[in-house]
Amino acid sequence: MIINAMERIMKDLLDEYKTRLQLNCTCNECLDDILALTLNKTHPRYVTKAEKVMYIKAEFIDKQEMTSLLVKLAECAKIVSDNPTCQNQQKEKI
Ligand SMILES: [Zn+2]
C-alpha cells in the first residue's frame, strides 16, 4: 500500500481551517479542488503504512514547515474560492 502522507496531512489541515479560510463555497467538490491544487504544489511524502502518516505529521508540528503548508493551503483556497467550478456556483449565476 502506498500512501502520500501529505494528502492526509493537508486534508486534516483543510478540515481544521476551512471555516477560517473564508471560502465562497465549502461543498465537497470545492474542498477536493483545493486539496488537489495544494497537493500539486506540495512535495509528496510516500509511506507504506497508514500508521506512518503520524510520524510524518509529527515532523511538521510546531515547525515553520507547518506554517508554510498553511500558507500554501490558503493560497490555493483563495484561487478555488475566487473561481469555483462546482454545480452550486453555476446554479447561482443562472
Ligand atoms: Zn462548491
PDB file of the backbone (N, CA, C, O) and the ligand in Angstrom, with CONECT records:
HET     ZN  A 101       1
ATOM      1  N   MET A   1       0.842  -1.197   0.000  1.00  0.00           N
ATOM      2  CA  MET A   1       0.000   0.000   0.000  1.00  0.00           C
ATOM      3  C   MET A   1       0.879   1.250   0.000  1.00  0.00           C
ATOM      4  O   MET A   1       1.795   1.388   0.811  1.00  0.00           O
ATOM      5  N   ILE A   2       0.578   2.147  -0.924  1.00  0.00           N
ATOM      6  CA  ILE A   2       1.335   3.397  -0.991  1.00  0.00           C
ATOM      7  C   ILE A   2       0.396   4.552  -0.635  1.00  0.00           C
ATOM      8  O   ILE A   2      -0.669   4.720  -1.229  1.00  0.00           O
ATOM      9  N   ILE A   3       0.820   5.329   0.337  1.00  0.00           N
ATOM     10  CA  ILE A   3       0.003   6.475   0.762  1.00  0.00           C
ATOM     11  C   ILE A   3       0.873   7.728   0.695  1.00  0.00           C
ATOM     12  O   ILE A   3       2.019   7.726   1.147  1.00  0.00           O
ATOM     13  N   ASN A   4       0.325   8.784   0.133  1.00  0.00           N
ATOM     14  CA  ASN A   4       1.015  10.062   0.219  1.00  0.00           C
ATOM     15  C   ASN A   4       0.611  10.709   1.548  1.00  0.00           C
ATOM     16  O   ASN A   4      -0.517  11.175   1.713  1.00  0.00           O
ATOM     17  N   ALA A   5       1.545  10.725   2.475  1.00  0.00           N
ATOM     18  CA  ALA A   5       1.252  11.264   3.813  1.00  0.00           C
ATOM     19  C   ALA A   5       0.757  12.705   3.739  1.00  0.00           C
ATOM     20  O   ALA A   5      -0.060  13.131   4.556  1.00  0.00           O
ATOM     21  N   MET A   6       1.255  13.450   2.757  1.00  0.00           N
ATOM     22  CA  MET A   6       0.859  14.855   2.649  1.00  0.00           C
ATOM     23  C   MET A   6      -0.636  14.993   2.352  1.00  0.00           C
ATOM     24  O   MET A   6      -1.275  15.973   2.734  1.00  0.00           O
ATOM     25  N   GLU A   7      -1.179  13.975   1.654  1.00  0.00           N
ATOM     26  CA  GLU A   7      -2.606  14.003   1.342  1.00  0.00           C
ATOM     27  C   GLU A   7      -3.434  13.996   2.630  1.00  0.00           C
ATOM     28  O   GLU A   7      -4.375  14.775   2.785  1.00  0.00           O
ATOM     29  N   ARG A   8      -3.064  13.105   3.544  1.00  0.00           N
ATOM     30  CA  ARG A   8      -3.774  13.034   4.831  1.00  0.00           C
ATOM     31  C   ARG A   8      -3.564  14.306   5.652  1.00  0.00           C
ATOM     32  O   ARG A   8      -4.497  14.843   6.249  1.00  0.00           O
ATOM     33  N   ILE A   9      -2.317  14.770   5.665  1.00  0.00           N
ATOM     34  CA  ILE A   9      -1.982  15.943   6.485  1.00  0.00           C
ATOM     35  C   ILE A   9      -2.719  17.182   5.967  1.00  0.00           C
ATOM     36  O   ILE A   9      -3.273  17.958   6.745  1.00  0.00           O
ATOM     37  N   MET A  10      -2.717  17.353   4.645  1.00  0.00           N
ATOM     38  CA  MET A  10      -3.403  18.503   4.063  1.00  0.00           C
ATOM     39  C   MET A  10      -4.920  18.420   4.265  1.00  0.00           C
ATOM     40  O   MET A  10      -5.585  19.430   4.494  1.00  0.00           O
ATOM     41  N   LYS A  11      -5.450  17.198   4.175  1.00  0.00           N
ATOM     42  CA  LYS A  11      -6.880  17.026   4.364  1.00  0.00           C
ATOM     43  C   LYS A  11      -7.279  17.422   5.797  1.00  0.00           C
ATOM     44  O   LYS A  11      -8.287  18.093   6.020  1.00  0.00           O
ATOM     45  N   ASP A  12      -6.455  16.982   6.754  1.00  0.00           N
ATOM     46  CA  ASP A  12      -6.700  17.352   8.156  1.00  0.00           C
ATOM     47  C   ASP A  12      -6.618  18.861   8.353  1.00  0.00           C
ATOM     48  O   ASP A  12      -7.447  19.463   9.037  1.00  0.00           O
ATOM     49  N   LEU A  13      -5.601  19.457   7.738  1.00  0.00           N
ATOM     50  CA  LEU A  13      -5.417  20.909   7.849  1.00  0.00           C
ATOM     51  C   LEU A  13      -6.616  21.655   7.277  1.00  0.00           C
ATOM     52  O   LEU A  13      -7.112  22.619   7.860  1.00  0.00           O
ATOM     53  N   LEU A  14      -7.066  21.178   6.116  1.00  0.00           N
ATOM     54  CA  LEU A  14      -8.207  21.818   5.455  1.00  0.00           C
ATOM     55  C   LEU A  14      -9.470  21.704   6.322  1.00  0.00           C
ATOM     56  O   LEU A  14     -10.220  22.667   6.475  1.00  0.00           O
ATOM     57  N   ASP A  15      -9.688  20.500   6.888  1.00  0.00           N
ATOM     58  CA  ASP A  15     -10.842  20.300   7.775  1.00  0.00           C
ATOM     59  C   ASP A  15     -10.787  21.273   8.948  1.00  0.00           C
ATOM     60  O   ASP A  15     -11.802  21.835   9.359  1.00  0.00           O
ATOM     61  N   GLU A  16      -9.588  21.456   9.472  1.00  0.00           N
ATOM     62  CA  GLU A  16      -9.403  22.295  10.650  1.00  0.00           C
ATOM     63  C   GLU A  16      -9.587  23.781  10.326  1.00  0.00           C
ATOM     64  O   GLU A  16     -10.140  24.536  11.125  1.00  0.00           O
ATOM     65  N   TYR A  17      -9.116  24.187   9.141  1.00  0.00           N
ATOM     66  CA  TYR A  17      -9.075  25.619   8.855  1.00  0.00           C
ATOM     67  C   TYR A  17     -10.138  26.114   7.877  1.00  0.00           C
ATOM     68  O   TYR A  17     -10.216  27.312   7.605  1.00  0.00           O
ATOM     69  N   LYS A  18     -10.967  25.193   7.340  1.00  0.00           N
ATOM     70  CA  LYS A  18     -11.873  25.623   6.266  1.00  0.00           C
ATOM     71  C   LYS A  18     -12.826  26.742   6.692  1.00  0.00           C
ATOM     72  O   LYS A  18     -13.219  27.567   5.867  1.00  0.00           O
ATOM     73  N   THR A  19     -13.193  26.774   7.948  1.00  0.00           N
ATOM     74  CA  THR A  19     -14.094  27.843   8.390  1.00  0.00           C
ATOM     75  C   THR A  19     -13.377  29.189   8.454  1.00  0.00           C
ATOM     76  O   THR A  19     -14.001  30.244   8.347  1.00  0.00           O
ATOM     77  N   ARG A  20     -12.051  29.135   8.630  1.00  0.00           N
ATOM     78  CA  ARG A  20     -11.288  30.377   8.745  1.00  0.00           C
ATOM     79  C   ARG A  20     -10.769  30.882   7.404  1.00  0.00           C
ATOM     80  O   ARG A  20     -10.260  32.000   7.315  1.00  0.00           O
ATOM     81  N   LEU A  21     -10.896  30.058   6.354  1.00  0.00           N
ATOM     82  CA  LEU A  21     -10.350  30.445   5.050  1.00  0.00           C
ATOM     83  C   LEU A  21     -11.309  31.323   4.252  1.00  0.00           C
ATOM     84  O   LEU A  21     -10.982  31.759   3.148  1.00  0.00           O
ATOM     85  N   GLN A  22     -12.483  31.580   4.805  1.00  0.00           N
ATOM     86  CA  GLN A  22     -13.494  32.439   4.165  1.00  0.00           C
ATOM     87  C   GLN A  22     -13.787  32.006   2.731  1.00  0.00           C
ATOM     88  O   GLN A  22     -13.664  32.793   1.792  1.00  0.00           O
ATOM     89  N   LEU A  23     -14.171  30.758   2.580  1.00  0.00           N
ATOM     90  CA  LEU A  23     -14.452  30.212   1.262  1.00  0.00           C
ATOM     91  C   LEU A  23     -15.841  30.624   0.786  1.00  0.00           C
ATOM     92  O   LEU A  23     -16.787  30.697   1.571  1.00  0.00           O
ATOM     93  N   ASN A  24     -15.943  30.890  -0.509  1.00  0.00           N
ATOM     94  CA  ASN A  24     -17.249  31.214  -1.087  1.00  0.00           C
ATOM     95  C   ASN A  24     -18.139  29.991  -1.121  1.00  0.00           C
ATOM     96  O   ASN A  24     -19.364  30.101  -1.062  1.00  0.00           O
ATOM     97  N   CYS A  25     -17.520  28.821  -1.216  1.00  0.00           N
ATOM     98  CA  CYS A  25     -18.279  27.581  -1.266  1.00  0.00           C
ATOM     99  C   CYS A  25     -17.482  26.490  -0.545  1.00  0.00           C
ATOM    100  O   CYS A  25     -16.273  26.358  -0.734  1.00  0.00           O
ATOM    101  N   THR A  26     -18.177  25.723   0.275  1.00  0.00           N
ATOM    102  CA  THR A  26     -17.477  24.670   1.018  1.00  0.00           C
ATOM    103  C   THR A  26     -18.043  23.290   0.678  1.00  0.00           C
ATOM    104  O   THR A  26     -18.033  22.387   1.515  1.00  0.00           O
ATOM    105  N   CYS A  27     -18.534  23.130  -0.547  1.00  0.00           N
ATOM    106  CA  CYS A  27     -19.028  21.812  -0.944  1.00  0.00           C
ATOM    107  C   CYS A  27     -17.837  20.861  -1.127  1.00  0.00           C
ATOM    108  O   CYS A  27     -16.692  21.300  -1.231  1.00  0.00           O
ATOM    109  N   ASN A  28     -18.121  19.566  -1.166  1.00  0.00           N
ATOM    110  CA  ASN A  28     -17.039  18.580  -1.282  1.00  0.00           C
ATOM    111  C   ASN A  28     -16.207  18.769  -2.537  1.00  0.00           C
ATOM    112  O   ASN A  28     -14.997  18.540  -2.537  1.00  0.00           O
ATOM    113  N   GLU A  29     -16.873  19.191  -3.611  1.00  0.00           N
ATOM    114  CA  GLU A  29     -16.157  19.385  -4.864  1.00  0.00           C
ATOM    115  C   GLU A  29     -15.115  20.495  -4.736  1.00  0.00           C
ATOM    116  O   GLU A  29     -13.976  20.339  -5.175  1.00  0.00           O
ATOM    117  N   CYS A  30     -15.509  21.601  -4.138  1.00  0.00           N
ATOM    118  CA  CYS A  30     -14.584  22.718  -3.958  1.00  0.00           C
ATOM    119  C   CYS A  30     -13.455  22.346  -3.003  1.00  0.00           C
ATOM    120  O   CYS A  30     -12.296  22.697  -3.229  1.00  0.00           O
ATOM    121  N   LEU A  31     -13.803  21.633  -1.935  1.00  0.00           N
ATOM    122  CA  LEU A  31     -12.774  21.214  -0.982  1.00  0.00           C
ATOM    123  C   LEU A  31     -11.773  20.275  -1.649  1.00  0.00           C
ATOM    124  O   LEU A  31     -10.571  20.350  -1.394  1.00  0.00           O
ATOM    125  N   ASP A  32     -12.287  19.383  -2.514  1.00  0.00           N
ATOM    126  CA  ASP A  32     -11.398  18.492  -3.260  1.00  0.00           C
ATOM    127  C   ASP A  32     -10.503  19.281  -4.216  1.00  0.00           C
ATOM    128  O   ASP A  32      -9.318  18.979  -4.362  1.00  0.00           O
ATOM    129  N   ASP A  33     -11.082  20.296  -4.866  1.00  0.00           N
ATOM    130  CA  ASP A  33     -10.299  21.145  -5.771  1.00  0.00           C
ATOM    131  C   ASP A  33      -9.160  21.819  -5.018  1.00  0.00           C
ATOM    132  O   ASP A  33      -8.030  21.874  -5.503  1.00  0.00           O
ATOM    133  N   ILE A  34      -9.463  22.324  -3.841  1.00  0.00           N
ATOM    134  CA  ILE A  34      -8.440  22.993  -3.028  1.00  0.00           C
ATOM    135  C   ILE A  34      -7.345  22.000  -2.656  1.00  0.00           C
ATOM    136  O   ILE A  34      -6.154  22.299  -2.748  1.00  0.00           O
ATOM    137  N   LEU A  35      -7.774  20.815  -2.234  1.00  0.00           N
ATOM    138  CA  LEU A  35      -6.835  19.781  -1.817  1.00  0.00           C
ATOM    139  C   LEU A  35      -5.932  19.359  -2.982  1.00  0.00           C
ATOM    140  O   LEU A  35      -4.717  19.231  -2.824  1.00  0.00           O
ATOM    141  N   ALA A  36      -6.536  19.147  -4.141  1.00  0.00           N
ATOM    142  CA  ALA A  36      -5.766  18.714  -5.318  1.00  0.00           C
ATOM    143  C   ALA A  36      -4.750  19.781  -5.722  1.00  0.00           C
ATOM    144  O   ALA A  36      -3.593  19.477  -6.012  1.00  0.00           O
ATOM    145  N   LEU A  37      -5.197  21.019  -5.737  1.00  0.00           N
ATOM    146  CA  LEU A  37      -4.324  22.126  -6.125  1.00  0.00           C
ATOM    147  C   LEU A  37      -3.153  22.243  -5.142  1.00  0.00           C
ATOM    148  O   LEU A  37      -2.002  22.403  -5.548  1.00  0.00           O
ATOM    149  N   THR A  38      -3.461  22.163  -3.863  1.00  0.00           N
ATOM    150  CA  THR A  38      -2.428  22.278  -2.836  1.00  0.00           C
ATOM    151  C   THR A  38      -1.429  21.133  -2.951  1.00  0.00           C
ATOM    152  O   THR A  38      -0.220  21.341  -2.852  1.00  0.00           O
ATOM    153  N   LEU A  39      -1.943  19.920  -3.162  1.00  0.00           N
ATOM    154  CA  LEU A  39      -1.060  18.756  -3.241  1.00  0.00           C
ATOM    155  C   LEU A  39      -0.176  18.800  -4.477  1.00  0.00           C
ATOM    156  O   LEU A  39       0.947  18.296  -4.455  1.00  0.00           O
ATOM    157  N   ASN A  40      -0.668  19.395  -5.550  1.00  0.00           N
ATOM    158  CA  ASN A  40       0.162  19.547  -6.745  1.00  0.00           C
ATOM    159  C   ASN A  40       1.352  20.454  -6.483  1.00  0.00           C
ATOM    160  O   ASN A  40       2.378  20.362  -7.157  1.00  0.00           O
ATOM    161  N   LYS A  41       1.206  21.324  -5.502  1.00  0.00           N
ATOM    162  CA  LYS A  41       2.289  22.257  -5.194  1.00  0.00           C
ATOM    163  C   LYS A  41       3.113  21.804  -3.998  1.00  0.00           C
ATOM    164  O   LYS A  41       4.030  22.505  -3.571  1.00  0.00           O
ATOM    165  N   THR A  42       2.789  20.637  -3.459  1.00  0.00           N
ATOM    166  CA  THR A  42       3.478  20.158  -2.268  1.00  0.00           C
ATOM    167  C   THR A  42       4.288  18.907  -2.601  1.00  0.00           C
ATOM    168  O   THR A  42       3.821  18.023  -3.319  1.00  0.00           O
ATOM    169  N   HIS A  43       5.477  18.850  -2.082  1.00  0.00           N
ATOM    170  CA  HIS A  43       6.311  17.667  -2.257  1.00  0.00           C
ATOM    171  C   HIS A  43       5.644  16.464  -1.610  1.00  0.00           C
ATOM    172  O   HIS A  43       5.356  16.499  -0.413  1.00  0.00           O
ATOM    173  N   PRO A  44       5.388  15.393  -2.368  1.00  0.00           N
ATOM    174  CA  PRO A  44       4.746  14.227  -1.738  1.00  0.00           C
ATOM    175  C   PRO A  44       5.690  13.508  -0.772  1.00  0.00           C
ATOM    176  O   PRO A  44       6.906  13.503  -0.962  1.00  0.00           O
ATOM    177  N   ARG A  45       5.119  12.914   0.247  1.00  0.00           N
ATOM    178  CA  ARG A  45       5.909  12.090   1.180  1.00  0.00           C
ATOM    179  C   ARG A  45       5.221  10.733   1.253  1.00  0.00           C
ATOM    180  O   ARG A  45       4.236  10.567   1.972  1.00  0.00           O
ATOM    181  N   TYR A  46       5.741   9.773   0.513  1.00  0.00           N
ATOM    182  CA  TYR A  46       5.089   8.475   0.456  1.00  0.00           C
ATOM    183  C   TYR A  46       5.490   7.572   1.608  1.00  0.00           C
ATOM    184  O   TYR A  46       6.654   7.507   2.003  1.00  0.00           O
ATOM    185  N   VAL A  47       4.492   6.881   2.132  1.00  0.00           N
ATOM    186  CA  VAL A  47       4.730   5.875   3.180  1.00  0.00           C
ATOM    187  C   VAL A  47       3.989   4.603   2.770  1.00  0.00           C
ATOM    188  O   VAL A  47       3.131   4.620   1.887  1.00  0.00           O
ATOM    189  N   THR A  48       4.336   3.512   3.426  1.00  0.00           N
ATOM    190  CA  THR A  48       3.725   2.238   3.039  1.00  0.00           C
ATOM    191  C   THR A  48       2.699   1.733   4.043  1.00  0.00           C
ATOM    192  O   THR A  48       2.034   0.723   3.809  1.00  0.00           O
ATOM    193  N   LYS A  49       2.574   2.443   5.165  1.00  0.00           N
ATOM    194  CA  LYS A  49       1.577   2.049   6.158  1.00  0.00           C
ATOM    195  C   LYS A  49       0.874   3.295   6.686  1.00  0.00           C
ATOM    196  O   LYS A  49       1.496   4.338   6.883  1.00  0.00           O
ATOM    197  N   ALA A  50      -0.431   3.170   6.913  1.00  0.00           N
ATOM    198  CA  ALA A  50      -1.207   4.312   7.403  1.00  0.00           C
ATOM    199  C   ALA A  50      -0.644   4.839   8.726  1.00  0.00           C
ATOM    200  O   ALA A  50      -0.669   6.044   8.980  1.00  0.00           O
ATOM    201  N   GLU A  51      -0.132   3.929   9.570  1.00  0.00           N
ATOM    202  CA  GLU A  51       0.403   4.347  10.871  1.00  0.00           C
ATOM    203  C   GLU A  51       1.578   5.310  10.722  1.00  0.00           C
ATOM    204  O   GLU A  51       1.834   6.130  11.602  1.00  0.00           O
ATOM    205  N   LYS A  52       2.286   5.202   9.602  1.00  0.00           N
ATOM    206  CA  LYS A  52       3.484   6.038   9.436  1.00  0.00           C
ATOM    207  C   LYS A  52       3.150   7.493   9.127  1.00  0.00           C
ATOM    208  O   LYS A  52       4.005   8.372   9.235  1.00  0.00           O
ATOM    209  N   VAL A  53       1.896   7.739   8.742  1.00  0.00           N
ATOM    210  CA  VAL A  53       1.485   9.111   8.429  1.00  0.00           C
ATOM    211  C   VAL A  53       1.698  10.003   9.652  1.00  0.00           C
ATOM    212  O   VAL A  53       2.132  11.148   9.532  1.00  0.00           O
ATOM    213  N   MET A  54       1.383   9.456  10.834  1.00  0.00           N
ATOM    214  CA  MET A  54       1.506  10.280  12.044  1.00  0.00           C
ATOM    215  C   MET A  54       2.957  10.690  12.347  1.00  0.00           C
ATOM    216  O   MET A  54       3.206  11.732  12.954  1.00  0.00           O
ATOM    217  N   TYR A  55       3.905   9.848  11.912  1.00  0.00           N
ATOM    218  CA  TYR A  55       5.310  10.219  12.117  1.00  0.00           C
ATOM    219  C   TYR A  55       5.697  11.387  11.224  1.00  0.00           C
ATOM    220  O   TYR A  55       6.417  12.298  11.632  1.00  0.00           O
ATOM    221  N   ILE A  56       5.199  11.334   9.999  1.00  0.00           N
ATOM    222  CA  ILE A  56       5.460  12.445   9.074  1.00  0.00           C
ATOM    223  C   ILE A  56       4.785  13.703   9.616  1.00  0.00           C
ATOM    224  O   ILE A  56       5.362  14.790   9.600  1.00  0.00           O
ATOM    225  N   LYS A  57       3.545  13.534  10.098  1.00  0.00           N
ATOM    226  CA  LYS A  57       2.801  14.669  10.628  1.00  0.00           C
ATOM    227  C   LYS A  57       3.535  15.285  11.818  1.00  0.00           C
ATOM    228  O   LYS A  57       3.585  16.505  11.971  1.00  0.00           O
ATOM    229  N   ALA A  58       4.099  14.421  12.650  1.00  0.00           N
ATOM    230  CA  ALA A  58       4.827  14.903  13.831  1.00  0.00           C
ATOM    231  C   ALA A  58       5.996  15.798  13.435  1.00  0.00           C
ATOM    232  O   ALA A  58       6.357  16.723  14.163  1.00  0.00           O
ATOM    233  N   GLU A  59       6.583  15.514  12.275  1.00  0.00           N
ATOM    234  CA  GLU A  59       7.706  16.340  11.808  1.00  0.00           C
ATOM    235  C   GLU A  59       7.271  17.771  11.526  1.00  0.00           C
ATOM    236  O   GLU A  59       8.076  18.700  11.588  1.00  0.00           O
ATOM    237  N   PHE A  60       5.992  17.940  11.216  1.00  0.00           N
ATOM    238  CA  PHE A  60       5.517  19.265  10.821  1.00  0.00           C
ATOM    239  C   PHE A  60       4.989  20.081  11.992  1.00  0.00           C
ATOM    240  O   PHE A  60       4.849  21.301  11.901  1.00  0.00           O
ATOM    241  N   ILE A  61       4.698  19.396  13.088  1.00  0.00           N
ATOM    242  CA  ILE A  61       4.068  20.087  14.206  1.00  0.00           C
ATOM    243  C   ILE A  61       5.039  21.058  14.874  1.00  0.00           C
ATOM    244  O   ILE A  61       6.204  20.733  15.107  1.00  0.00           O
ATOM    245  N   ASP A  62       4.541  22.245  15.176  1.00  0.00           N
ATOM    246  CA  ASP A  62       5.336  23.292  15.822  1.00  0.00           C
ATOM    247  C   ASP A  62       6.572  23.676  15.028  1.00  0.00           C
ATOM    248  O   ASP A  62       7.589  24.059  15.606  1.00  0.00           O
ATOM    249  N   LYS A  63       6.494  23.581  13.754  1.00  0.00           N
ATOM    250  CA  LYS A  63       7.647  23.969  12.948  1.00  0.00           C
ATOM    251  C   LYS A  63       7.229  24.958  11.902  1.00  0.00           C
ATOM    252  O   LYS A  63       6.046  25.132  11.611  1.00  0.00           O
ATOM    253  N   GLN A  64       8.227  25.604  11.340  1.00  0.00           N
ATOM    254  CA  GLN A  64       7.940  26.582  10.300  1.00  0.00           C
ATOM    255  C   GLN A  64       7.287  25.925   9.091  1.00  0.00           C
ATOM    256  O   GLN A  64       6.514  26.554   8.368  1.00  0.00           O
ATOM    257  N   GLU A  65       7.608  24.648   8.881  1.00  0.00           N
ATOM    258  CA  GLU A  65       7.026  23.924   7.751  1.00  0.00           C
ATOM    259  C   GLU A  65       5.504  23.898   7.810  1.00  0.00           C
ATOM    260  O   GLU A  65       4.832  23.985   6.783  1.00  0.00           O
ATOM    261  N   MET A  66       4.968  23.776   9.020  1.00  0.00           N
ATOM    262  CA  MET A  66       3.520  23.748   9.180  1.00  0.00           C
ATOM    263  C   MET A  66       2.920  25.063   8.710  1.00  0.00           C
ATOM    264  O   MET A  66       1.870  25.089   8.068  1.00  0.00           O
ATOM    265  N   THR A  67       3.609  26.160   9.042  1.00  0.00           N
ATOM    266  CA  THR A  67       3.145  27.474   8.611  1.00  0.00           C
ATOM    267  C   THR A  67       3.179  27.576   7.095  1.00  0.00           C
ATOM    268  O   THR A  67       2.262  28.127   6.487  1.00  0.00           O
ATOM    269  N   SER A  68       4.232  27.048   6.484  1.00  0.00           N
ATOM    270  CA  SER A  68       4.316  27.158   5.034  1.00  0.00           C
ATOM    271  C   SER A  68       3.260  26.279   4.354  1.00  0.00           C
ATOM    272  O   SER A  68       2.774  26.614   3.273  1.00  0.00           O
ATOM    273  N   LEU A  69       2.912  25.165   4.983  1.00  0.00           N
ATOM    274  CA  LEU A  69       1.822  24.339   4.446  1.00  0.00           C
ATOM    275  C   LEU A  69       0.508  25.111   4.495  1.00  0.00           C
ATOM    276  O   LEU A  69      -0.287  25.078   3.556  1.00  0.00           O
ATOM    277  N   LEU A  70       0.300  25.801   5.602  1.00  0.00           N
ATOM    278  CA  LEU A  70      -0.927  26.583   5.769  1.00  0.00           C
ATOM    279  C   LEU A  70      -1.012  27.729   4.776  1.00  0.00           C
ATOM    280  O   LEU A  70      -2.079  28.035   4.245  1.00  0.00           O
ATOM    281  N   VAL A  71       0.141  28.361   4.533  1.00  0.00           N
ATOM    282  CA  VAL A  71       0.177  29.465   3.573  1.00  0.00           C
ATOM    283  C   VAL A  71      -0.197  28.941   2.194  1.00  0.00           C
ATOM    284  O   VAL A  71      -0.985  29.556   1.476  1.00  0.00           O
ATOM    285  N   LYS A  72       0.384  27.781   1.827  1.00  0.00           N
ATOM    286  CA  LYS A  72       0.082  27.150   0.546  1.00  0.00           C
ATOM    287  C   LYS A  72      -1.412  26.819   0.448  1.00  0.00           C
ATOM    288  O   LYS A  72      -2.056  27.062  -0.573  1.00  0.00           O
ATOM    289  N   LEU A  73      -1.937  26.262   1.529  1.00  0.00           N
ATOM    290  CA  LEU A  73      -3.353  25.897   1.569  1.00  0.00           C
ATOM    291  C   LEU A  73      -4.240  27.139   1.385  1.00  0.00           C
ATOM    292  O   LEU A  73      -5.222  27.113   0.643  1.00  0.00           O
ATOM    293  N   ALA A  74      -3.878  28.203   2.062  1.00  0.00           N
ATOM    294  CA  ALA A  74      -4.668  29.440   1.989  1.00  0.00           C
ATOM    295  C   ALA A  74      -4.626  30.029   0.580  1.00  0.00           C
ATOM    296  O   ALA A  74      -5.637  30.524   0.082  1.00  0.00           O
ATOM    297  N   GLU A  75      -3.452  29.975  -0.066  1.00  0.00           N
ATOM    298  CA  GLU A  75      -3.318  30.479  -1.434  1.00  0.00           C
ATOM    299  C   GLU A  75      -4.230  29.712  -2.379  1.00  0.00           C
ATOM    300  O   GLU A  75      -4.960  30.303  -3.174  1.00  0.00           O
ATOM    301  N   CYS A  76      -4.178  28.388  -2.283  1.00  0.00           N
ATOM    302  CA  CYS A  76      -4.983  27.536  -3.164  1.00  0.00           C
ATOM    303  C   CYS A  76      -6.466  27.688  -2.857  1.00  0.00           C
ATOM    304  O   CYS A  76      -7.296  27.657  -3.766  1.00  0.00           O
ATOM    305  N   ALA A  77      -6.799  27.851  -1.595  1.00  0.00           N
ATOM    306  CA  ALA A  77      -8.192  28.053  -1.199  1.00  0.00           C
ATOM    307  C   ALA A  77      -8.740  29.324  -1.847  1.00  0.00           C
ATOM    308  O   ALA A  77      -9.891  29.368  -2.280  1.00  0.00           O
ATOM    309  N   LYS A  78      -7.901  30.349  -1.904  1.00  0.00           N
ATOM    310  CA  LYS A  78      -8.333  31.611  -2.495  1.00  0.00           C
ATOM    311  C   LYS A  78      -8.572  31.449  -4.002  1.00  0.00           C
ATOM    312  O   LYS A  78      -9.558  31.949  -4.542  1.00  0.00           O
ATOM    313  N   ILE A  79      -7.656  30.744  -4.668  1.00  0.00           N
ATOM    314  CA  ILE A  79      -7.787  30.529  -6.117  1.00  0.00           C
ATOM    315  C   ILE A  79      -9.110  29.814  -6.427  1.00  0.00           C
ATOM    316  O   ILE A  79      -9.859  30.236  -7.308  1.00  0.00           O
ATOM    317  N   VAL A  80      -9.389  28.725  -5.693  1.00  0.00           N
ATOM    318  CA  VAL A  80     -10.616  27.951  -5.932  1.00  0.00           C
ATOM    319  C   VAL A  80     -11.845  28.761  -5.527  1.00  0.00           C
ATOM    320  O   VAL A  80     -12.860  28.760  -6.222  1.00  0.00           O
ATOM    321  N   SER A  81     -11.740  29.442  -4.409  1.00  0.00           N
ATOM    322  CA  SER A  81     -12.864  30.209  -3.890  1.00  0.00           C
ATOM    323  C   SER A  81     -13.242  31.377  -4.821  1.00  0.00           C
ATOM    324  O   SER A  81     -14.414  31.734  -4.940  1.00  0.00           O
ATOM    325  N   ASP A  82     -12.232  31.959  -5.475  1.00  0.00           N
ATOM    326  CA  ASP A  82     -12.488  33.051  -6.414  1.00  0.00           C
ATOM    327  C   ASP A  82     -13.125  32.549  -7.709  1.00  0.00           C
ATOM    328  O   ASP A  82     -13.889  33.268  -8.353  1.00  0.00           O
ATOM    329  N   ASN A  83     -12.806  31.314  -8.082  1.00  0.00           N
ATOM    330  CA  ASN A  83     -13.332  30.730  -9.323  1.00  0.00           C
ATOM    331  C   ASN A  83     -13.872  29.328  -9.096  1.00  0.00           C
ATOM    332  O   ASN A  83     -13.316  28.368  -9.629  1.00  0.00           O
ATOM    333  N   PRO A  84     -14.933  29.186  -8.325  1.00  0.00           N
ATOM    334  CA  PRO A  84     -15.447  27.833  -8.064  1.00  0.00           C
ATOM    335  C   PRO A  84     -16.038  27.231  -9.339  1.00  0.00           C
ATOM    336  O   PRO A  84     -16.708  27.918 -10.110  1.00  0.00           O
ATOM    337  N   THR A  85     -15.780  25.942  -9.549  1.00  0.00           N
ATOM    338  CA  THR A  85     -16.264  25.293 -10.777  1.00  0.00           C
ATOM    339  C   THR A  85     -17.408  24.325 -10.483  1.00  0.00           C
ATOM    340  O   THR A  85     -17.861  23.617 -11.382  1.00  0.00           O
ATOM    341  N   CYS A  86     -17.876  24.287  -9.249  1.00  0.00           N
ATOM    342  CA  CYS A  86     -18.886  23.309  -8.876  1.00  0.00           C
ATOM    343  C   CYS A  86     -20.298  23.727  -9.310  1.00  0.00           C
ATOM    344  O   CYS A  86     -20.532  24.864  -9.718  1.00  0.00           O
ATOM    345  N   GLN A  87     -21.220  22.778  -9.211  1.00  0.00           N
ATOM    346  CA  GLN A  87     -22.626  22.984  -9.580  1.00  0.00           C
ATOM    347  C   GLN A  87     -23.280  24.132  -8.796  1.00  0.00           C
ATOM    348  O   GLN A  87     -24.016  24.942  -9.359  1.00  0.00           O
ATOM    349  N   ASN A  88     -23.001  24.184  -7.508  1.00  0.00           N
ATOM    350  CA  ASN A  88     -23.627  25.196  -6.644  1.00  0.00           C
ATOM    351  C   ASN A  88     -23.466  26.607  -7.202  1.00  0.00           C
ATOM    352  O   ASN A  88     -24.412  27.392  -7.257  1.00  0.00           O
ATOM    353  N   GLN A  89     -22.228  26.897  -7.613  1.00  0.00           N
ATOM    354  CA  GLN A  89     -21.925  28.238  -8.090  1.00  0.00           C
ATOM    355  C   GLN A  89     -22.593  28.512  -9.416  1.00  0.00           C
ATOM    356  O   GLN A  89     -23.087  29.613  -9.662  1.00  0.00           O
ATOM    357  N   GLN A  90     -22.604  27.477 -10.294  1.00  0.00           N
ATOM    358  CA  GLN A  90     -23.206  27.677 -11.599  1.00  0.00           C
ATOM    359  C   GLN A  90     -24.708  27.932 -11.488  1.00  0.00           C
ATOM    360  O   GLN A  90     -25.262  28.725 -12.248  1.00  0.00           O
ATOM    361  N   LYS A  91     -25.353  27.272 -10.559  1.00  0.00           N
ATOM    362  CA  LYS A  91     -26.785  27.491 -10.350  1.00  0.00           C
ATOM    363  C   LYS A  91     -27.057  28.924  -9.912  1.00  0.00           C
ATOM    364  O   LYS A  91     -28.023  29.548 -10.352  1.00  0.00           O
ATOM    365  N   GLU A  92     -26.203  29.432  -9.050  1.00  0.00           N
ATOM    366  CA  GLU A  92     -26.395  30.789  -8.542  1.00  0.00           C
ATOM    367  C   GLU A  92     -26.284  31.832  -9.634  1.00  0.00           C
ATOM    368  O   GLU A  92     -26.983  32.845  -9.616  1.00  0.00           O
ATOM    369  N   LYS A  93     -25.389  31.575 -10.598  1.00  0.00           N
ATOM    370  CA  LYS A  93     -25.185  32.529 -11.683  1.00  0.00           C
ATOM    371  C   LYS A  93     -26.393  32.585 -12.609  1.00  0.00           C
ATOM    372  O   LYS A  93     -26.699  33.641 -13.164  1.00  0.00           O
ATOM    373  N   ILE A  94     -27.079  31.467 -12.780  1.00  0.00           N
ATOM    374  CA  ILE A  94     -28.272  31.430 -13.636  1.00  0.00           C
ATOM    375  C   ILE A  94     -29.406  32.089 -12.846  1.00  0.00           C
ATOM    376  O   ILE A  94     -30.528  32.187 -13.343  1.00  0.00           O
TER     377      ILE A  94
HETATM  378 ZN    ZN A 101     -18.530  24.371  -4.349  1.00  0.00          ZN2+
END
